[in-house]
Amino acid sequence: MQALTDLKAILHSKRANIYYLEKCRVMQKDGRMLYLTEAKDENHYWNIPIANTTCLLLGAGTSITQATMRMLASAGVLVGFSGGGGTPLLMATEIEWMTPQSEYRPTEYVQAWMSFWFDQDKRLQVAKRFQQQRIEYIQKVWGKDKDLHAEGFQAEEALLTQFIHKIEHATTVNKLLTDEMALTKTLYRIAATTTKTNKFSRNREANDDANAFLNHGNYLAYGLAATTLWVLGIPHGFAAMHGKTRRGALVFDIADLIKDTLILPWAFICAKEGATEQEFRQQCLQNFTKHKALDFMFDSVKQICLEAKQP
């Protein structure tokens, strides 16, 4: 059996796996974590390498044992219960996720975060930094990703520079939120035009594939964001932008760093190609690894904490 102390050997920022499971039972057997699916004539067991896993979403028809939750907590894996297809998130503690209990996470990042959070002007500057990092990530990934280029997606520098200018001159968080919404709507329009998606309108309750894939992919991004914050020991409630109505809104702030870059275009591409939910999810996970999304989230939050310590 693998020692519990070995389960955290892989840094969270380097872990490769996110799992969404449905219609199965999750259990531990002989020191391994497995999920069991029932076929017509026999049962099938599949192994989950939890030491290389960031988060686990449990969908419809799942059950999980107490011994498995103990192993997941030892490995630092976040768990959430969701509806079919990964959305919506139905139950989780720490606002978004059932987080492993540990009082030995670092304190330096939460202390740095608290040093600016209660100052409205400083919090606005951090919100601006997140938006700048978000746009820089779009420029970097869309500028070099050959698969996106093959589908007709390019980084429109003039447009992104325009929004950077708006961000720099925003005087309130509400103005920043308005500019952020305008950027996302513009990217929706670009994606719809590029993929020839007619009459697209963003609606989280809609049944079309593009909207469904956006919902699903965004929850994968929320899992990465929640993992980042848990590892660094920063509570989800201390948001820079989205915190007025949602107590766990810092998860949304961090997820926004990658959503437009890695989720948005592929939701439209996969919808155009008639991809299945599983194929879209696999595409998202490949993109996370290919473009080091989790590394980018960790580096962004750490950089803001480092800047907060400066005079």
N, C-alpha and C positions, 0 to 999 in steps of 0.2 A: 504493500500500500504506500502511496506517495505521502511523504510527510507534509503536515499542514503548513509548515514553515517554508516548504518549497513552492507552494502554490502561487506566491506573489513574486516569483523569481523574474518574470517578464514584466518590464515596466509597462504601465497602462498605456502610455503614449505609443508603445511599439506593438500592442496587441492587435491581432488581425481579425478577430471574429465578433460578429453580432448574430444572435440567433433569434428567429421568430418560429415558435412551435405551435401547432394546433392538433387537436384530436390525438393526443398521446398522453402517456404518463411519464413523468420525469422522476428518476430515482437514482440511488447510488448502489453500486454492486461491486464488491471486491476492490474498494478504493477508487473506482471510476464513476463518473457521472454518465448516465445513459438516459435515452428516452425510448419508450416502448410504443410501437404502433401495432395495431391488431389487424392482420390480414384475414382472409376468409378461412384459410386452413392452418395458419401458423402465425406466431408473433415474431416481430422483427425488433432487434435491439440495435441502437445506433449510439456511438460514443460521442461525447462532447468534451473537447479539450479545454477545460475551464481555466487553466492557467494562462491560456492565450485568448481569453474571451473578455470583452468589456461589459456587455450587457445582454440580458435575456428577456425577450418579450413572450409572454404566454397568452395565446389566443383562445379561441373557442374550443371547448372539449378537452381542456388540459387539467391535469392534477399534478401535484408535486409533493414529495415526502419531506418530513422534518429533517431527516438525515441529509437530504440533498441541499436544503437551505443552509444547513450548517457548513457543508462543503463550499457552497457558493460564497458565503460570508467569509470563509477562510481565504478564498482566492480573490476576494475583493470584487466580485461580479455583482452588478446592479440588476435588479429584477423588477419587472412591471407586468401587470395583468392588463390585457387589451381586448378589444373586440376582434371580429374577424378581419384578417388582412392587416393586423397590427394597429388599427385605429377603430374607435378612439381609445385613449388610455383610460382604463376604468378605475384602477386602484393602485395607489402607490403611496408610501410615506415619503418624508422629505419632499413634499409637494409633487414631485414627478416620478420618483422611483423608490423602491424599497432598497435602502442603502445599507451595506454591511456596517455593523456596529464596530467602531474603532475610535478610541480616544488618543491614538498615537499618530495621528496624521500631523503634518507640519503646521506650525502656527504662524510662520513668517508671512504667508500669503494673505491669510485673513486679517492679520494685524496691519499689513500694508493697505489692504482693501478698506479697512475701517478708518485708516488715516485720512482718506479723502471723501468717504461716502456721505458723511453728514454735512459736507459743504456742497451746496447746490451748484455753485459755479464749477468746482472741481469735478463733480459728478457729470456735468454737461461736457466738460473737456474729455472725460473718459468715454462717454457715449460717442463723441466725435471720433475718437481714436478707433473705436470699434468699427464705425462706418468706413473710415479710411482704410483700415485693414481689410475690411470686406471687399471694397472696390479694388484694392491692390491684388487681392487673391483672384478676383475675376480677371483682371488684366493678365496676371501671370498664367493662370490655367487656360483660359480661353485663347490666350495669345500663342500657346505652344502645343495644345492637345490636338494631335493629328486626327483622332476619331471625331472630335467636334468639328474640326475643319472640313472633314469629309462630309459631314451632315449640313454644312453651310453656316456654322456658328463661328463668328469672329469677334474679337474684342474691339468694340467701337470706341476708339480712344477719345474722340471729340465728345461723345455723349458722356462717357465716364468722367472725363475732365470737368465737364459742366456740373456734374453732381458733386464732385470733390469741392468745387468752388462754392456750391450751395451749402455743403456741410461746414466748410470753414466759416461761413458768415451766419450760420444759425445762432440765434440768441437765446433760444429756449429749447427744452427737450421736446415740447409739443411741435415746434417748428421742425426739429430734426426728425421726428416721427413722420410728419407730413412729407418731408423730402424723401425719407426712406421708402414710404409707401409709393411715392411717385416713381422712384427708381425701379422698384419691383414691378409695378404695373407696366413700365416701359419694357422691362425685360420679358414679361409675359407676352407683350405685343410682338416683340422681336422673335421670340420662340414660336409663337403661333404663325407668324408670317413665314418664317424659315421652314417650318414643317408643313405649311399649307393646312393648318388647323382652322376650320371655318367657325366663326361666331363663338370664339372661346370667351368665357367669363369665369373668373375665379370664384368658385362657390364650394365651400368645404362639404356641403350636403349633396352636391351634384353626383350623378352616377356615371358620368363619362370617364373614360380611361385617364385622360390628362389630369383631371381633378383628383381622381382616386390615387393615381401615382404620386401626385404632389403631396397628398395627405400622408401616404405611406412613407415616402422618402423623408419627409420632414420629421416624422417620429423616429426614424433611424438617426437623423442628425441630433434630435433631442437626447437620444441615448448617449451619443458621444459627448455632448455638452454636459450632461449630468455626471458622466464619468469623470470628465476633466475637473469639474468643480469639487466632486467628492474627494478625489485624490489630493487636490490642493487644499482641501479643508475650508472652502469658502461656501457659506450657506447660500441656498438658492434664492432667498428673499431679498438680497441686497443688489437689486438690479440697477443698471445705469439708465435704461430707457423704458422698459415695459412694466415697471413695478407699481404703477398707480392702482391697478385693479387686480393684478395677479401676484400672489405671494411668492410664487416660484419662478418669477419672470426672468431671473438671471440666466436660467436655462435657455430661454428664448433668445436673449441677447447673444449668448455664445454660439448657439446653433445658427444664428443669422450670419455668422462669419463664413459659413460654407454652403448654406442652402441654395442661394441664387447661382452659385458657381457649379455645384456638383449635382444637385437634385433637379433644379428647374429645367435645364435643357434636356436632360435624359428622360424626364417625365413626358415631355412632348414627343421626343424621338421614339420612345418605346410605345407610346400611344399610337403614333403613326404606323409603326411596324406591327401593331397587333400583338405585342409581347404579353406574356402571362405575368401575373403578379410576382411569381418566383423569379422569372427572368429579369424583371425590372429590379427586384431587390438585389439580385446577384450583380447586376450592373452597378448599382449604387455602392455596394461593398467593394467591388473592384476599384471604383473611382476613389473611395476613401483611402484605400491602400496605395494606389498609384500616385495620388497627389498628396499623400501624407497629411490627411485631414486632421487626424487626432494630434499629430505633432504640431500642426499649425495652431490648433486651439490652445494647446498647452503653452506654446511659445507666445501667443498673443496675450493670454492672461498674465503670464509671468512678466512679460515686458511692461504691461500696465502697472503691475505691482512694483516693479523695479523703478519705473518713472515716478510712482507715488512717493517713494522713499527719498527722492532727490529734493534738495532745498527749493 
